[in-house]
Amino acid sequence: MKLKYLRAKPRKLVEAGPCIAEMGAMIQCWTASGIDDPKCAQTAKMLTDCMKNLPTKTKKVNTINYHLARLQKQL
């Protein structure tokens, strides 16, 4: 049996969001005192500050498929 193409699929990792704690505090404040309550202004400010300062994600280049394609010629 000869394979036409060799290819590996990367594993998918589930990552928690960086602002999940602030989002939880915001939802908890909303359930406790209502959405339009001025008490939640501080938690809303914390959430918006966190969302503004998100780190940019750099996509890691996976070279396994490059090497498999290169070595395919030798098989």
Distance bins in CASP14 RR format, pairs under 12 A and 6 or more apart:
PFRMAT RR
TARGET T0000
AUTHOR 0000-0000-0000
RMODE 2
METHOD distances of the structure
MODEL  1
1 75 0 0 0 0 0 1 0 0 0 0 0
2 72 0 0 0 0 0 1 0 0 0 0 0
2 75 1 0 0 1 0 0 0 0 0 0 0
3 68 0 0 0 0 1 0 0 0 0 0 0
3 69 0 0 0 0 0 1 0 0 0 0 0
3 71 0 0 0 0 0 1 0 0 0 0 0
3 72 0 0 0 0 1 0 0 0 0 0 0
3 75 0 0 0 0 1 0 0 0 0 0 0
4 69 0 0 0 0 0 1 0 0 0 0 0
4 72 0 0 0 0 1 0 0 0 0 0 0
4 75 0 0 0 0 0 1 0 0 0 0 0
5 65 0 0 0 0 1 0 0 0 0 0 0
5 68 0 0 0 0 1 0 0 0 0 0 0
5 69 1 0 0 1 0 0 0 0 0 0 0
5 71 0 0 0 0 0 1 0 0 0 0 0
5 72 1 0 0 1 0 0 0 0 0 0 0
5 73 0 0 0 0 0 1 0 0 0 0 0
5 75 0 0 0 0 0 1 0 0 0 0 0
6 64 0 0 0 0 1 0 0 0 0 0 0
6 65 0 0 0 0 1 0 0 0 0 0 0
6 66 0 0 0 0 0 1 0 0 0 0 0
6 67 0 0 0 0 1 0 0 0 0 0 0
6 68 1 0 1 0 0 0 0 0 0 0 0
6 69 1 0 0 1 0 0 0 0 0 0 0
6 70 0 0 0 0 1 0 0 0 0 0 0
6 71 1 0 0 1 0 0 0 0 0 0 0
6 72 1 0 1 0 0 0 0 0 0 0 0
6 73 0 0 0 0 0 1 0 0 0 0 0
6 74 0 0 0 0 0 1 0 0 0 0 0
6 75 1 0 0 1 0 0 0 0 0 0 0
7 62 0 0 0 0 0 1 0 0 0 0 0
7 64 0 0 0 0 1 0 0 0 0 0 0
7 65 1 0 1 0 0 0 0 0 0 0 0
7 66 0 0 0 0 0 1 0 0 0 0 0
7 67 0 0 0 0 0 1 0 0 0 0 0
7 68 1 0 0 1 0 0 0 0 0 0 0
7 69 0 0 0 0 1 0 0 0 0 0 0
7 72 0 0 0 0 1 0 0 0 0 0 0
8 62 0 0 0 0 1 0 0 0 0 0 0
8 63 0 0 0 0 0 1 0 0 0 0 0
8 64 1 0 1 0 0 0 0 0 0 0 0
8 65 1 0 0 1 0 0 0 0 0 0 0
8 66 0 0 0 0 0 1 0 0 0 0 0
8 67 0 0 0 0 1 0 0 0 0 0 0
8 68 1 0 0 1 0 0 0 0 0 0 0
8 69 0 0 0 0 0 1 0 0 0 0 0
8 71 0 0 0 0 0 1 0 0 0 0 0
9 62 0 0 0 0 1 0 0 0 0 0 0
9 64 0 0 0 0 1 0 0 0 0 0 0
9 65 0 0 0 0 1 0 0 0 0 0 0
9 68 0 0 0 0 0 1 0 0 0 0 0
10 59 0 0 0 0 0 1 0 0 0 0 0
10 60 0 0 0 0 1 0 0 0 0 0 0
10 61 0 0 0 0 0 1 0 0 0 0 0
10 62 1 0 1 0 0 0 0 0 0 0 0
10 63 0 0 0 0 0 1 0 0 0 0 0
10 64 1 0 0 1 0 0 0 0 0 0 0
10 65 0 0 0 0 1 0 0 0 0 0 0
11 60 0 0 0 0 0 1 0 0 0 0 0
11 62 0 0 0 0 0 1 0 0 0 0 0
11 64 0 0 0 0 0 1 0 0 0 0 0
13 60 0 0 0 0 0 1 0 0 0 0 0
15 55 0 0 0 0 0 1 0 0 0 0 0
15 57 0 0 0 0 1 0 0 0 0 0 0
16 23 0 0 0 0 0 1 0 0 0 0 0
16 24 0 0 0 0 0 1 0 0 0 0 0
17 23 0 0 0 0 1 0 0 0 0 0 0
17 24 0 0 0 0 0 1 0 0 0 0 0
17 50 0 0 0 0 1 0 0 0 0 0 0
17 51 0 0 0 0 0 1 0 0 0 0 0
17 54 0 0 0 0 1 0 0 0 0 0 0
17 55 0 0 0 0 0 1 0 0 0 0 0
17 57 0 0 0 0 0 1 0 0 0 0 0
18 47 0 0 0 0 0 1 0 0 0 0 0
18 49 0 0 0 0 0 1 0 0 0 0 0
18 50 1 0 0 1 0 0 0 0 0 0 0
18 51 0 0 0 0 1 0 0 0 0 0 0
18 52 0 0 0 0 0 1 0 0 0 0 0
18 53 0 0 0 0 1 0 0 0 0 0 0
18 54 1 0 0 1 0 0 0 0 0 0 0
18 55 1 0 0 1 0 0 0 0 0 0 0
18 56 0 0 0 0 0 1 0 0 0 0 0
18 57 0 0 0 0 0 1 0 0 0 0 0
19 25 0 0 0 0 0 1 0 0 0 0 0
19 26 0 0 0 0 1 0 0 0 0 0 0
19 43 0 0 0 0 0 1 0 0 0 0 0
19 46 0 0 0 0 1 0 0 0 0 0 0
19 47 1 0 0 1 0 0 0 0 0 0 0
19 48 0 0 0 0 1 0 0 0 0 0 0
19 49 0 0 0 0 1 0 0 0 0 0 0
19 50 1 0 1 0 0 0 0 0 0 0 0
19 51 1 0 1 0 0 0 0 0 0 0 0
19 52 0 0 0 0 1 0 0 0 0 0 0
19 53 0 0 0 0 1 0 0 0 0 0 0
19 54 1 0 0 1 0 0 0 0 0 0 0
19 55 0 0 0 0 0 1 0 0 0 0 0
20 26 0 0 0 0 0 1 0 0 0 0 0
20 27 0 0 0 0 0 1 0 0 0 0 0
20 47 0 0 0 0 0 1 0 0 0 0 0
20 50 0 0 0 0 1 0 0 0 0 0 0
20 51 0 0 0 0 0 1 0 0 0 0 0
21 27 0 0 0 0 0 1 0 0 0 0 0
21 28 0 0 0 0 0 1 0 0 0 0 0
21 43 0 0 0 0 0 1 0 0 0 0 0
21 46 0 0 0 0 1 0 0 0 0 0 0
21 47 0 0 0 0 1 0 0 0 0 0 0
21 50 0 0 0 0 1 0 0 0 0 0 0
22 28 0 0 0 0 0 1 0 0 0 0 0
22 29 0 0 0 0 0 1 0 0 0 0 0
22 40 0 0 0 0 0 1 0 0 0 0 0
22 42 0 0 0 0 0 1 0 0 0 0 0
22 43 1 0 0 1 0 0 0 0 0 0 0
22 44 0 0 0 0 1 0 0 0 0 0 0
22 45 0 0 0 0 1 0 0 0 0 0 0
22 46 1 0 1 0 0 0 0 0 0 0 0
22 47 1 0 1 0 0 0 0 0 0 0 0
22 48 0 0 0 0 1 0 0 0 0 0 0
22 49 0 0 0 0 1 0 0 0 0 0 0
22 50 1 0 1 0 0 0 0 0 0 0 0
22 51 0 0 0 0 1 0 0 0 0 0 0
22 52 0 0 0 0 0 1 0 0 0 0 0
22 53 0 0 0 0 0 1 0 0 0 0 0
22 54 0 0 0 0 0 1 0 0 0 0 0
23 29 0 0 0 0 0 1 0 0 0 0 0
23 30 0 0 0 0 0 1 0 0 0 0 0
23 43 0 0 0 0 1 0 0 0 0 0 0
23 44 0 0 0 0 0 1 0 0 0 0 0
23 46 0 0 0 0 1 0 0 0 0 0 0
23 47 1 0 0 1 0 0 0 0 0 0 0
23 48 0 0 0 0 0 1 0 0 0 0 0
23 50 0 0 0 0 1 0 0 0 0 0 0
23 51 0 0 0 0 1 0 0 0 0 0 0
24 30 0 0 0 0 1 0 0 0 0 0 0
24 31 0 0 0 0 1 0 0 0 0 0 0
24 32 0 0 0 0 0 1 0 0 0 0 0
24 40 0 0 0 0 0 1 0 0 0 0 0
24 43 0 0 0 0 1 0 0 0 0 0 0
24 44 0 0 0 0 0 1 0 0 0 0 0
24 46 0 0 0 0 0 1 0 0 0 0 0
24 47 0 0 0 0 1 0 0 0 0 0 0
24 50 0 0 0 0 0 1 0 0 0 0 0
25 31 0 0 0 0 0 1 0 0 0 0 0
25 32 0 0 0 0 0 1 0 0 0 0 0
25 39 0 0 0 0 0 1 0 0 0 0 0
25 40 0 0 0 0 1 0 0 0 0 0 0
25 42 0 0 0 0 1 0 0 0 0 0 0
25 43 1 0 1 0 0 0 0 0 0 0 0
25 44 0 0 0 0 1 0 0 0 0 0 0
25 45 0 0 0 0 0 1 0 0 0 0 0
25 46 1 0 0 1 0 0 0 0 0 0 0
25 47 1 0 0 1 0 0 0 0 0 0 0
25 50 0 0 0 0 0 1 0 0 0 0 0
26 32 0 0 0 0 0 1 0 0 0 0 0
26 33 0 0 0 0 0 1 0 0 0 0 0
26 34 0 0 0 0 0 1 0 0 0 0 0
26 35 0 0 0 0 0 1 0 0 0 0 0
26 37 0 0 0 0 0 1 0 0 0 0 0
26 39 0 0 0 0 0 1 0 0 0 0 0
26 40 1 0 0 1 0 0 0 0 0 0 0
26 41 0 0 0 0 0 1 0 0 0 0 0
26 42 0 0 0 0 1 0 0 0 0 0 0
26 43 1 0 1 0 0 0 0 0 0 0 0
26 44 1 0 0 1 0 0 0 0 0 0 0
26 45 0 0 0 0 0 1 0 0 0 0 0
26 46 0 0 0 0 1 0 0 0 0 0 0
26 47 1 0 1 0 0 0 0 0 0 0 0
26 48 0 0 0 0 1 0 0 0 0 0 0
26 50 0 0 0 0 0 1 0 0 0 0 0
26 51 0 0 0 0 0 1 0 0 0 0 0
27 33 0 0 0 0 0 1 0 0 0 0 0
27 34 0 0 0 0 0 1 0 0 0 0 0
27 35 0 0 0 0 0 1 0 0 0 0 0
27 40 0 0 0 0 1 0 0 0 0 0 0
27 43 0 0 0 0 1 0 0 0 0 0 0
27 44 0 0 0 0 0 1 0 0 0 0 0
27 47 0 0 0 0 1 0 0 0 0 0 0
28 34 0 0 0 0 0 1 0 0 0 0 0
28 39 0 0 0 0 0 1 0 0 0 0 0
28 40 0 0 0 0 1 0 0 0 0 0 0
28 43 0 0 0 0 1 0 0 0 0 0 0
28 47 0 0 0 0 0 1 0 0 0 0 0
29 35 0 0 0 0 1 0 0 0 0 0 0
29 36 0 0 0 0 0 1 0 0 0 0 0
29 37 1 0 0 1 0 0 0 0 0 0 0
29 38 0 0 0 0 0 1 0 0 0 0 0
29 39 1 0 0 1 0 0 0 0 0 0 0
29 40 1 0 1 0 0 0 0 0 0 0 0
29 41 0 0 0 0 1 0 0 0 0 0 0
29 42 0 0 0 0 1 0 0 0 0 0 0
29 43 1 0 1 0 0 0 0 0 0 0 0
29 44 0 0 0 0 1 0 0 0 0 0 0
29 45 0 0 0 0 0 1 0 0 0 0 0
29 46 0 0 0 0 0 1 0 0 0 0 0
29 47 0 0 0 0 0 1 0 0 0 0 0
30 36 0 0 0 0 1 0 0 0 0 0 0
30 37 1 0 0 1 0 0 0 0 0 0 0
30 39 0 0 0 0 0 1 0 0 0 0 0
30 40 1 0 0 1 0 0 0 0 0 0 0
30 41 0 0 0 0 0 1 0 0 0 0 0
30 43 0 0 0 0 1 0 0 0 0 0 0
30 44 0 0 0 0 1 0 0 0 0 0 0
30 47 0 0 0 0 0 1 0 0 0 0 0
31 37 0 0 0 0 0 1 0 0 0 0 0
31 40 0 0 0 0 0 1 0 0 0 0 0
31 43 0 0 0 0 0 1 0 0 0 0 0
32 39 0 0 0 0 1 0 0 0 0 0 0
32 40 0 0 0 0 1 0 0 0 0 0 0
32 43 0 0 0 0 0 1 0 0 0 0 0
33 39 1 0 1 0 0 0 0 0 0 0 0
33 40 1 0 0 1 0 0 0 0 0 0 0
33 41 0 0 0 0 0 1 0 0 0 0 0
33 43 0 0 0 0 0 1 0 0 0 0 0
34 40 1 0 0 1 0 0 0 0 0 0 0
34 43 0 0 0 0 0 1 0 0 0 0 0
35 41 0 0 0 0 0 1 0 0 0 0 0
35 43 0 0 0 0 0 1 0 0 0 0 0
35 44 0 0 0 0 0 1 0 0 0 0 0
36 44 0 0 0 0 0 1 0 0 0 0 0
37 43 0 0 0 0 0 1 0 0 0 0 0
37 44 0 0 0 0 0 1 0 0 0 0 0
38 44 0 0 0 0 1 0 0 0 0 0 0
38 45 0 0 0 0 0 1 0 0 0 0 0
40 46 0 0 0 0 0 1 0 0 0 0 0
40 47 0 0 0 0 1 0 0 0 0 0 0
41 47 0 0 0 0 0 1 0 0 0 0 0
41 48 0 0 0 0 0 1 0 0 0 0 0
42 48 0 0 0 0 0 1 0 0 0 0 0
42 49 0 0 0 0 0 1 0 0 0 0 0
43 49 0 0 0 0 0 1 0 0 0 0 0
43 50 0 0 0 0 0 1 0 0 0 0 0
44 50 0 0 0 0 0 1 0 0 0 0 0
44 51 0 0 0 0 0 1 0 0 0 0 0
45 51 0 0 0 0 0 1 0 0 0 0 0
45 52 0 0 0 0 0 1 0 0 0 0 0
46 52 0 0 0 0 0 1 0 0 0 0 0
46 53 0 0 0 0 0 1 0 0 0 0 0
47 53 0 0 0 0 0 1 0 0 0 0 0
47 54 0 0 0 0 0 1 0 0 0 0 0
48 54 0 0 0 0 0 1 0 0 0 0 0
62 68 0 0 0 0 0 1 0 0 0 0 0
63 69 0 0 0 0 0 1 0 0 0 0 0
63 70 0 0 0 0 1 0 0 0 0 0 0
63 71 0 0 0 0 0 1 0 0 0 0 0
64 70 0 0 0 0 0 1 0 0 0 0 0
64 71 0 0 0 0 0 1 0 0 0 0 0
65 71 0 0 0 0 0 1 0 0 0 0 0
65 72 0 0 0 0 0 1 0 0 0 0 0
66 72 0 0 0 0 0 1 0 0 0 0 0
67 73 0 0 0 0 0 1 0 0 0 0 0
67 74 0 0 0 0 0 1 0 0 0 0 0
68 74 0 0 0 0 0 1 0 0 0 0 0
68 75 0 0 0 0 1 0 0 0 0 0 0
69 75 0 0 0 0 0 1 0 0 0 0 0
END
